């Protein structure tokens, strides 16, 4: 059995995703033609993509390496607010429940001789739900959310000049 036939059979038996099944076809065609740019043009992929997957699949023995990987970052930024800062903000907010984040930021700086961003104050207020009227605020937020217009597919306009150019 040839290498290409073995790859096709393995791709079916391993139950790979649609993209992973397609990638060995790139290498089969590339070996037949010997020209990577023609292969890329045939499959509609960028040469950079082809060479990336060719480097990953260099030995040609394991088709599972051709599965797509997650593109999500491995580490995301964490909140930078310290527990001490959070306790102080909660205390200030409870004393001055009607004050906004900017005024609380200035008050924090004057009281504790440390600066704190208004975003940290806003995050703490949202996290602990430190609003003047919590029920009233929740209703207001729901009302604002409902009032936003929904995107409808029927609102899309067909552009006749675009339809003609695609033919």
Secondary structure as UniProt FT lines:
FT   HELIX           3..13
FT   TURN            14..15
FT   HELIX           18..33
FT   HELIX           36..43
FT   HELIX           47..56
FT   HELIX           63..66
FT   HELIX           83..95
FT   TURN            96..98
FT   HELIX           101..112
FT   HELIX           118..128
FT   HELIX           134..147
FT   HELIX           153..155
FT   HELIX           160..165
//
